[in-house]
């Protein structure tokens, strides 16, 4: 049995929860799902320009867990941009 997932501290809720390539109908697109947790990690690291230790503290998690969350977000966004997929932000 796996360990239960801990709740992270999230301090913002995105206003926009869907992004898609221009000029391609939604029915023709695959979707990549980005969690609120991943959005928060991106916001803290890239928008607020905090180092990873500060980000981890703000999210109430360890630095290594923060790094895994951030890496997951970067990978999903890269796939969406390179392969022309839509991005859906979900509350998981």
VEXFIKOL-786206 format. One line per 8 residues: number of its first residue (from 1); their letters; for each residue x, y, z of N, C-alpha, C, CB. Coordinates in steps of 0.001 Angstrom, whole numbers, plus 524288, in hexadecimal, padded with zeros to 5 digits. Glycine has a CB too. Example, Ala and Ser with C-alpha at 12.3 -4.5 7.8 and 13.67 -1.06 7.14 Angstrom:
2
1) as) 83386:7E9C6:81E78:8300C:7EE6C:81E78:83390:7F31C:81E78:82C2C:7EE87:82356  83232:7F736:81BA8:83566:7FBDC:81BE4:83264:8001E:81EBE:83704:7FDAA:8165D
//
This chain:
92
1) xxxxxxxx) 80355:7FB60:80000:80000:80000:80000:8037F:804DB:80000:7FC37:80001:804D4  8025A:80882:7FC85:80594:80D2E:7FC23:8041E:8112D:8004D:80513:80F9A:7F6B8  807CC:8148A:8014A:80718:818A2:80527:80324:81CA9:80328:80C60:81B46:8066F  7FFA6:81EA6:80686:7FBD8:8228F:804B5:7FE99:82798:80305:7F7D0:823C3:8090C  7FC75:82A0D:7FF1B:7FEB5:82EDA:7FD0A:7FDAF:83367:800C2:7FC79:8300C:7F79A  801CA:8366A:801D6:80144:83AF2:80545:7FEF9:83F8F:80253:80690:83C6E:807A1  7FC24:842CD:80518:7F9F9:8478A:802C0:7FE22:84BC5:802D4:7F4F5:8495F:805B1  7FEE2:84E59:7FE7F:8029C:852A2:7FE11:7FFD3:857CA:7FEFA:80551:8529B:7F8AF
9) xxxxxxxx) 802B9:85B97:8009B:8007D:860CF:80167:80087:863A8:7FC2D:8039B:863F9:805AB  7FBF5:864EC:7FA3D:7FB68:867C3:7F553:7F8FA:86D08:7F682:7F80A:864A4:7F14B  7FB67:8712A:7F49A:7F999:87665:7F5E9:7F71D:87950:7F161:7FE04:8797E:7F7F2  7F641:876A1:7ED24:7F3B1:87954:7E8D1:7F099:8756B:7E59B:7F7B9:87C35:7E55A  7EC99:87765:7E32C:7E957:87448:7DFBA:7E97A:876F2:7DA5F:7E390:873BF:7E1E5  7EB0D:87419:7D654:7EB73:87695:7D132:7E625:87856:7CF24:7EDF7:872DC:7CD53  7E60B:87CD6:7CC9E:7E13B:87EE8:7CA5D:7DFF7:87C12:7C540:7E1B8:884DC:7C96B  7E3FD:87A9E:7C275:7E35D:877E0:7BD86:7E507:8723E:7BE4C:7E692:87A83:7B919
17) xxxxxxxx) 7E1CE:86EA0:7BCA7:7E30A:86920:7BD88:7E38D:86606:7B874:7DEE4:866AC:7C0ED  7E3C0:868BD:7B410:7E44A:86604:7AF1C:7E786:8694A:7AB5E:7DEE8:864C9:7ACBE  7EB43:866DF:7A8CE:7EE7F:8696E:7A4DE:7EEBF:865C3:7A037:7F421:86AC4:7A703  7EE71:86803:79B82:7EEA9:864B0:796E2:7F159:8679A:79271:7E91E:862F0:7953A  7F380:864A8:78EC1:7F5DB:86726:78A32:7F1B5:86A03:786FD:7F8B0:86312:786CB  7F31D:86E8B:78502:7EF7E:871B5:781EF:7EE6D:86F1F:77CAE:7F1AF:87741:78120  7E99F:86F58:77B0D:7E826:86D95:775DD:7E717:867C5:7754B:7EC3C:86F06:7723B  7E75F:864D6:7798D:7E64B:85F39:77956:7E17C:85E2A:77CAE:7EB1D:85BE9:77B42
25) xxxxxxxx) 7DD6B:85BD4:77A6A:7D8B5:85AB4:77D82:7D9E4:856F4:78209:7D46C:8585F:779FB  7D742:857B0:7866C:7D817:8546C:78B0D:7D744:84EA5:789E4:7D475:8561E:78F6C  7D397:84D6E:78699:7D280:847E2:78585:7D724:8452B:782F2:7CDAD:8475E:78205  7DAC6:84830:780C2:7DF5C:845EF:77E29:7E42F:845D1:781B0:7E096:848FF:7793C  7E3A6:8478E:7868B:7E831:847FD:78A03:7E83A:843E3:78E4B:7E85B:84D56:78C73  7ECDE:84213:78F88:7EDA2:83F02:79444:7EE80:842E5:798B3:7F25F:83B0F:793B7  7ED7D:84129:79D85:7EDDA:844A6:7A204:7F1E6:8429E:7A5E2:7E87E:84538:7A4B1  7F520:84633:7A7DC:7F8D0:84512:7AC0E:7F693:8478F:7B0FF:7FE81:84734:7AAC5
33) xxxxxxxx) 7F63B:8448E:7B53F:7F3FF:846A3:7BA1D:7F846:84867:7BDD9:7F088:84283:7BCC8  7F7EC:84D51:7BF79:7FB84:84FB4:7C32F:7F87B:8509B:7C83B:7FDE6:854F4:7C101  7FA99:84EF3:7CCAD:7F7CD:84F89:7D1A2:7F8A9:854FA:7D3F0:7F992:84B55:7D58C  7F534:8567F:7D787:7F5E2:85B77:7DA4F:7FB25:85B89:7DD1D:7F160:85C5A:7DE44  7FCA9:85711:7DF2F:801A7:85689:7E1ED:80635:857E3:7DE43:80249:850EA:7E419  805F9:855F8:7D976:80A0F:8571F:7D5A1:809E9:85CD7:7D408:80977:853A0:7D0CF  80545:85F07:7D386:804D4:864A1:7D245:80729:867F7:7D69D:7FF10:86627:7D160  80624:86682:7DB7C:80847:86964:7DFF0:80E3C:86920:7DFE7:8061D:86734:7E522
41) xxxxxxxx) 81069:86494:7DEC3:81616:86403:7DE83:8185E:8677B:7DA3B:81797:85E46:7DD8E  815E7:86793:7D5B0:817AF:86AF6:7D16F:8175B:870B6:7D2F5:81476:869F8:7CC7F  8131C:8722E:7D585:81269:877A1:7D722:816A1:87948:7DAFA:80D01:87869:7D993  81786:87628:7DEEB:81B66:87788:7E2DF:820E8:877D4:7E096:81B44:87396:7E750  82249:87400:7DD6C:8279E:873BF:7DB4B:82893:877BC:7D70A:828B3:86E5E:7D92D  824F0:8784A:7D35C:825E2:87B90:7CEC3:823B0:88110:7CF28:823A5:87900:7CA17  81F1D:881B3:7D153:81CC3:886EB:7D1B3:81EC2:889E1:7D674:816D0:88680:7D1EF  81EF8:8872A:7DAF4:820C1:889BA:7DFC0:826AD:8897E:7E074:81E21:88741:7E46B
49) xxxxxxxx) 82968:8869B:7DD0F:82F23:88639:7DD19:83164:8847C:7E24D:83176:88B62:7DBAB  82EE7:880A9:7E4C9:830E6:87E9B:7E9B6:8347E:87A01:7E897:82C5D:87CF4:7ED62  83827:878F1:7EC35:83B59:87443:7EB83:83829:86F88:7ED46:8409B:874AB:7EEA4  83A27:86AE0:7EC21:8370C:8662E:7ED1B:835EE:86549:7F2E3:839CD:8617C:7EAE7  8398B:866AB:7F643:83890:865FF:7FBDE:83420:86989:7FDAF:83D8C:86725:7FF09  8341A:86E69:7FBD7:82FE3:8720E:7FD41:82AA8:8702E:7FB18:83119:8779B:7FB34  82ABB:86E45:7F645:825F0:86C3B:7F3DD:823D7:867A0:7F700:826F5:86A91:7EE24  82749:86413:7F86E:825B2:85F75:7FB65:82350:860FF:8009D:82A5B:85BD1:7FC43
57) xxxxxxxx) 825A3:864D7:80333:8237C:866B6:8082E:81E0B:868E9:8076E:8270B:86ADE:80A9A  81D57:86C0B:80358:8183C:86E6E:80264:81410:86A5A:8011C:818A1:87261:7FDF3  815A8:8660E:7FEA7:811EC:861E7:7FD5D:81190:85DD5:801B1:81376:85F43:7F83F  81482:85E96:805D5:81474:85B04:80A52:815E9:85576:808B6:80F0F:85B06:80CEB  81A55:8550B:805EF:81C3D:84FFB:80420:8222E:85000:80445:81A37:84EBD:7FE89  82484:84B95:8032A:82A39:84B4E:80310:82C3D:84D6F:7FDDE:82C21:8459A:803EB  83143:84EBC:7FDCC:8339B:850CD:7F90D:83398:84CAD:7F4BE:83931:852B1:7FA20  8348D:847CF:7F61C:834A5:843B1:7F21A:82F2D:842C5:7EFD0:836CE:83E8C:7F46F
65) xxxxxxxx) 82B2E:84304:7F30A:825D1:84275:7F113:82469:84715:7ED9E:821E3:84200:7F5A6  825F0:84BC9:7EF39:824FC:85060:7EBFB:82791:84FB0:7E6A6:82709:8555C:7EEB1  82C67:84DB6:7E68D:82F2F:84CDD:7E1A6:82C45:84900:7DE26:834B9:84AE4:7E2BA  82A1E:844E3:7E06C:8271C:84117:7DD56:82231:84394:7DB09:8259E:83C5C:7E0BB  81F8C:846CD:7DE18:81AD2:84981:7DC3B:81C37:84D25:7D7B9:81830:84CA4:7E0BD  82064:8502B:7D867:8221B:853E9:7D474:823D0:8511D:7CF6D:8269D:85744:7D698  826BC:84CE5:7CFF7:82878:849E4:7CB64:823D9:847B3:7C862:82C19:84571:7CD0D  81FF2:845D1:7CB33:81B41:843C2:7C8BD:81878:84810:7C5A1:81790:8416C:7CCE3
73) xxxxxxxx) 81818:84CAF:7C7E8:8158B:85110:7C53E:81882:852A2:7C054:81514:855C0:7C8EB  81DB4:85308:7C0B7:820E0:8546B:7BC25:8203A:85065:7B7C6:826AE:854DF:7BDAF  82030:84B6A:7B92F:81FAD:8474E:7B541:81A69:847AA:7B27C:82052:841E6:7B7C6  81631:8485A:7B585:810FB:848AB:7B333:81077:84D5E:7AF9B:80CD8:848EC:7B774  8127B:851D5:7B140:8122E:8568C:7AE08:8156F:855EE:7A91A:81404:85B56:7B121  81A01:85395:7A996:81D54:852B0:7A504:81AA0:84F35:7A10C:82285:8503F:7A6A7  8183D:84B02:7A2DE:8156F:84777:79F63:81107:84A5F:79C9A:8133D:842C3:7A276  80E0F:84D82:79F8E:809B0:85061:79D3C:80B98:8543D:79918:8069C:85348:7A17C
81) xxxxxxxx) 80FC3:85717:79A36:811BA:85AF5:79679:81418:85868:791A5:815C5:85E6F:79912  8173B:8545F:79269:819E8:851DF:78E09:81624:84EC2:78AA1:81E38:84E51:7900B  8127E:84C03:78D10:80EE4:848B1:78A1D:809BD:84B5A:788C4:80DCB:843D4:78D26  80914:85051:78A33:80450:8532D:788DE:7FF7B:85128:78B9A:80373:852FB:78324  7FFF1:8501E:790B3:7FB80:84E2A:793BC:7F941:8528C:79714:7FD25:8497C:79735  7F458:851D5:798C3:7F1DD:85588:79C4F:7F3B6:8545D:7A1E2:7EBC3:8553B:79BE4  7F373:85850:7A544:7F4CF:857B3:7AAC3:7EFF4:858D6:7ADFC:7F96E:85B60:7AC5A  7EE80:8551C:7B145:7EA14:855C3:7B4D1:7EC31:855E5:7BA62:7E5F4:85145:7B41D
89) xxxx) 7EAA1:859D8:7BD60:7EC4A:85A3F:7C2D3:7E7F2:857E0:7C62F:7ED73:8601F:7C46D  7E95D:853CA:7C90D:7E56E:850ED:7CC22:7E693:85154:7D1F3:7E540:84B26:7CA7D  7E289:85104:7D50B:7E310:85102:7DAC4:7E30B:84B59:7DC85:7DE8A:85437:7DD82  7E79C:84941:7DD75:7E809:843BB:7DEE7:7E88B:8430B:7E4B2:7ECA1:84139:7DC37
//
